């Protein structure tokens, strides 16, 4: 006898509405510009976070973001040919090092 009822479980292909999302942007002179990311396989995707603290944990405290409803985010990315939306992704790539580690031992003029 099964203790769980699966009749109420959504189909994995069905997308539940994400609601209000915190969407990463780049500040530009004309206003904020939506940041577009890539999946591990290289597909362009929009990214949104259900909570501001999740965005901060993944992209850092300095990442500007705007609140957008899921339909608005999809409407912005559709003309760009982007139909994928990733909600609450976890960054798995190592942080980018702006200066080589050995540079501390080398005089500045040698770089």
Backbone as CSV, one residue per row, in Angstrom:
resi,resn,N_x,N_y,N_z,CA_x,CA_y,CA_z,C_x,C_y,C_z
1,UNK,0.831,-1.177,0.000,0.000,0.000,0.000,0.878,1.243,0.000
2,UNK,0.570,2.163,-0.875,1.340,3.400,-0.997,0.822,4.438,-0.008
3,UNK,1.721,5.064,0.712,1.337,6.060,1.707,1.193,7.459,1.116
4,UNK,1.635,7.645,-0.104,1.639,8.966,-0.709,0.662,9.038,-1.872
5,UNK,0.005,10.155,-2.002,-0.901,10.373,-3.111,-0.190,11.221,-4.160
6,UNK,-0.058,10.691,-5.352,0.636,11.408,-6.407,-0.311,12.111,-7.369
7,UNK,-1.615,12.027,-7.121,-2.589,12.653,-8.016,-2.440,14.170,-8.039
8,UNK,-1.961,14.778,-6.961,-1.841,16.227,-6.870,-0.489,16.749,-7.347
9,UNK,0.483,15.865,-7.547,1.815,16.306,-7.948,1.785,16.843,-9.366
10,UNK,2.463,17.982,-9.608,2.473,18.532,-10.961,3.356,17.705,-11.887
11,UNK,3.033,17.742,-13.139,3.859,17.124,-14.155,5.163,17.914,-14.243
12,UNK,6.333,17.258,-14.311,7.599,18.002,-14.384,7.684,18.971,-15.557
13,UNK,6.933,18.697,-16.633,6.970,19.597,-17.785,6.085,20.824,-17.588
14,UNK,5.184,20.776,-16.608,4.332,21.922,-16.331,5.116,22.948,-15.536
15,UNK,5.071,24.190,-15.980,5.790,25.249,-15.291,4.846,25.962,-14.343
16,UNK,5.180,25.924,-13.073,4.397,26.669,-12.091,4.824,28.127,-12.163
17,UNK,3.911,29.073,-12.000,4.289,30.477,-12.053,5.284,30.821,-10.946
18,UNK,6.300,31.566,-11.298,7.347,31.901,-10.334,6.988,33.120,-9.507
19,UNK,6.050,33.946,-9.965,5.682,35.146,-9.208,6.705,36.250,-9.375
20,UNK,6.861,37.066,-8.354,7.796,38.183,-8.390,9.220,37.669,-8.229
21,UNK,10.101,38.114,-9.110,11.499,37.675,-9.101,12.430,38.873,-8.983
22,UNK,13.576,38.657,-8.369,14.648,39.649,-8.360,15.566,39.284,-9.521
23,UNK,15.647,40.186,-10.490,16.340,39.906,-11.743,17.631,40.713,-11.806
24,UNK,18.782,40.046,-12.015,20.058,40.769,-12.102,20.097,41.681,-13.320
25,UNK,20.629,42.888,-13.122,20.757,43.873,-14.195,22.142,44.495,-14.157
26,UNK,22.495,45.143,-15.264,23.708,45.973,-15.357,23.266,47.418,-15.402
27,UNK,23.887,48.278,-14.599,23.529,49.702,-14.696,24.149,50.308,-15.962
28,UNK,23.351,50.995,-16.728,23.802,51.695,-17.937,23.268,53.121,-17.882
29,UNK,23.776,53.988,-18.730,23.373,55.394,-18.729,21.872,55.557,-18.986
30,UNK,21.318,54.729,-19.855,19.896,54.836,-20.193,18.997,54.141,-19.174
31,UNK,19.576,53.399,-18.256,18.803,52.670,-17.251,19.314,51.249,-17.124
32,UNK,18.721,50.463,-16.240,19.207,49.088,-16.033,18.978,48.206,-17.258
33,UNK,19.943,47.335,-17.521,19.880,46.401,-18.642,19.880,44.988,-18.082
34,UNK,18.959,44.177,-18.537,18.820,42.797,-18.090,20.082,42.007,-18.378
35,UNK,20.581,41.277,-17.372,21.712,40.371,-17.590,21.189,39.038,-18.094
36,UNK,21.829,38.506,-19.104,21.477,37.204,-19.667,22.640,36.266,-19.375
37,UNK,22.327,35.055,-18.986,23.345,34.075,-18.624,23.310,32.906,-19.591
38,UNK,24.205,31.943,-19.391,24.232,30.727,-20.202,24.167,29.514,-19.294
39,UNK,23.484,28.486,-19.772,23.439,27.214,-19.056,24.792,26.528,-19.244
40,UNK,25.067,25.446,-18.505,26.328,24.718,-18.715,26.515,24.225,-20.139
41,UNK,25.422,24.044,-20.874,25.521,23.601,-22.266,25.583,24.758,-23.248
42,UNK,25.588,25.998,-22.747,25.750,27.166,-23.603,24.471,27.835,-24.053
43,UNK,23.322,27.346,-23.630,22.046,27.948,-24.023,21.820,29.241,-23.247
44,UNK,21.418,30.292,-23.953,21.132,31.573,-23.295,19.878,31.447,-22.444
45,UNK,19.917,32.039,-21.253,18.795,31.932,-20.341,18.641,33.199,-19.509
46,UNK,17.402,33.504,-19.172,17.118,34.560,-18.211,17.226,33.935,-16.822
47,UNK,17.556,34.755,-15.841,17.720,34.271,-14.471,16.939,35.177,-13.542
48,UNK,16.246,34.564,-12.597,15.529,35.307,-11.571,15.664,34.609,-10.235
49,UNK,15.541,35.372,-9.170,15.658,34.820,-7.824,14.390,35.127,-7.044
50,UNK,13.900,34.138,-6.321,12.671,34.311,-5.561,12.873,35.183,-4.324
51,UNK,14.108,35.298,-3.863,14.416,36.149,-2.705,15.718,36.894,-2.960
52,UNK,15.803,38.104,-2.436,16.996,38.941,-2.616,18.236,38.273,-2.012
53,UNK,18.089,37.600,-0.862,19.251,36.979,-0.221,19.818,35.830,-1.061
54,UNK,18.980,35.157,-1.842,19.484,34.110,-2.735,20.297,34.714,-3.876
55,UNK,19.855,35.848,-4.380,20.609,36.556,-5.417,21.964,36.984,-4.866
56,UNK,21.969,37.550,-3.666,23.213,38.005,-3.042,24.169,36.841,-2.794
57,UNK,23.642,35.714,-2.327,24.488,34.553,-2.061,25.122,34.002,-3.331
58,UNK,24.431,34.124,-4.458,24.930,33.567,-5.712,25.802,34.548,-6.493
59,UNK,25.380,35.810,-6.584,26.075,36.773,-7.445,26.832,37.850,-6.667
60,UNK,26.691,37.884,-5.351,27.431,38.852,-4.550,26.577,40.041,-4.148
61,UNK,27.033,40.713,-3.097,26.268,41.828,-2.521,26.187,43.029,-3.454
62,UNK,27.127,43.193,-4.337,27.141,44.350,-5.224,26.307,44.211,-6.482
63,UNK,25.631,43.084,-6.659,24.862,42.856,-7.880,23.542,43.620,-7.840
64,UNK,23.371,44.623,-8.719,22.077,45.305,-8.774,21.006,44.391,-9.344
65,UNK,19.770,44.592,-8.901,18.647,43.787,-9.378,17.384,44.630,-9.343
66,UNK,16.432,44.224,-10.166,15.112,44.873,-10.161,14.062,43.803,-9.956
67,UNK,12.950,44.150,-9.307,11.869,43.174,-9.173,11.018,43.144,-10.448
68,UNK,10.773,41.962,-10.954,9.943,41.771,-12.139,9.059,40.550,-11.936
69,UNK,7.852,40.617,-12.427,6.996,39.436,-12.454,7.492,38.509,-13.553
70,UNK,7.273,37.225,-13.367,7.728,36.245,-14.355,7.233,36.550,-15.767
71,UNK,5.949,36.892,-15.977,5.500,37.187,-17.345,6.235,38.387,-17.955
72,UNK,6.564,39.385,-17.136,7.296,40.543,-17.656,8.709,40.151,-18.068
73,UNK,9.362,39.318,-17.280,10.704,38.856,-17.622,10.679,38.044,-18.914
74,UNK,9.699,37.177,-19.041,9.584,36.379,-20.275,9.300,37.273,-21.483
75,UNK,8.490,38.315,-21.290,8.187,39.247,-22.383,9.427,40.021,-22.819
76,UNK,10.315,40.327,-21.877,11.553,41.040,-22.219,12.543,40.157,-22.964
77,UNK,12.577,38.880,-22.636,13.574,37.996,-23.239,13.093,37.308,-24.519
78,UNK,11.795,37.236,-24.717,11.265,36.560,-25.906,11.767,37.166,-27.219
79,UNK,11.799,38.511,-27.389,12.314,39.069,-28.646,13.799,38.753,-28.890
80,UNK,14.511,38.378,-27.828,15.927,38.025,-27.955,16.115,36.550,-28.300
81,UNK,15.004,35.821,-28.412,15.086,34.398,-28.709,15.394,33.553,-27.481
82,UNK,15.178,34.099,-26.311,15.453,33.386,-25.070,14.126,32.920,-24.484
83,UNK,13.945,31.599,-24.429,12.696,31.079,-23.885,12.902,30.303,-22.588
84,UNK,14.118,30.233,-22.118,14.415,29.516,-20.877,14.547,30.512,-19.732
85,UNK,13.964,30.150,-18.593,14.059,30.943,-17.375,14.512,30.027,-16.253
86,UNK,15.615,30.369,-15.617,16.116,29.600,-14.483,15.833,30.407,-13.223
87,UNK,15.124,29.790,-12.280,14.792,30.448,-11.024,15.668,29.866,-9.919
88,UNK,16.281,30.764,-9.146,17.142,30.400,-8.019,18.290,29.474,-8.413
89,UNK,19.087,29.862,-9.418,20.240,29.027,-9.762,21.307,29.127,-8.676
90,UNK,22.187,28.157,-8.657,23.311,28.165,-7.726,24.574,28.257,-8.565
91,UNK,25.387,29.237,-8.288,26.628,29.418,-9.031,27.585,28.292,-8.696
92,UNK,28.118,27.636,-9.714,29.030,26.538,-9.475,30.427,26.814,-10.008
93,UNK,30.605,27.877,-10.745,31.921,28.202,-11.294,32.783,28.860,-10.217
94,UNK,34.095,28.636,-10.263,34.956,29.314,-9.291,34.982,30.813,-9.556
95,UNK,35.240,31.581,-8.524,35.312,33.034,-8.664,36.450,33.416,-9.603
96,UNK,36.266,34.484,-10.350,37.277,34.974,-11.272,38.345,35.723,-10.476
97,UNK,39.583,35.402,-10.743,40.693,36.090,-10.084,41.152,37.206,-11.011
98,UNK,41.121,38.448,-10.522,41.468,39.580,-11.368,42.971,39.792,-11.474
99,UNK,43.706,39.278,-10.528,45.156,39.441,-10.522,45.776,38.074,-10.224
100,UNK,46.774,37.658,-11.000,47.392,36.364,-10.729,47.921,36.312,-9.292
101,UNK,47.870,35.121,-8.685,48.320,34.961,-7.307,49.795,35.306,-7.140
102,UNK,50.615,35.028,-8.151,52.044,35.285,-8.033,52.381,36.767,-8.139
103,UNK,51.421,37.616,-8.506,51.695,39.036,-8.719,52.134,39.736,-7.439
104,UNK,51.800,39.204,-6.267,52.205,39.829,-5.017,53.721,39.801,-4.852
105,UNK,54.399,38.802,-5.472,55.848,38.678,-5.347,56.610,39.429,-6.430
106,UNK,55.900,39.925,-7.439,56.545,40.588,-8.573,56.322,42.098,-8.456
107,UNK,57.360,42.904,-8.656,57.164,44.347,-8.617,56.139,44.794,-9.654
108,UNK,55.392,45.840,-9.345,54.296,46.311,-10.179,54.756,46.655,-11.597
109,UNK,55.936,47.244,-11.758,56.385,47.641,-13.091,56.698,46.443,-13.981
110,UNK,56.935,45.277,-13.390,57.233,44.077,-14.180,55.974,43.475,-14.779
111,UNK,54.788,43.816,-14.248,53.549,43.288,-14.783,53.194,44.089,-15.975
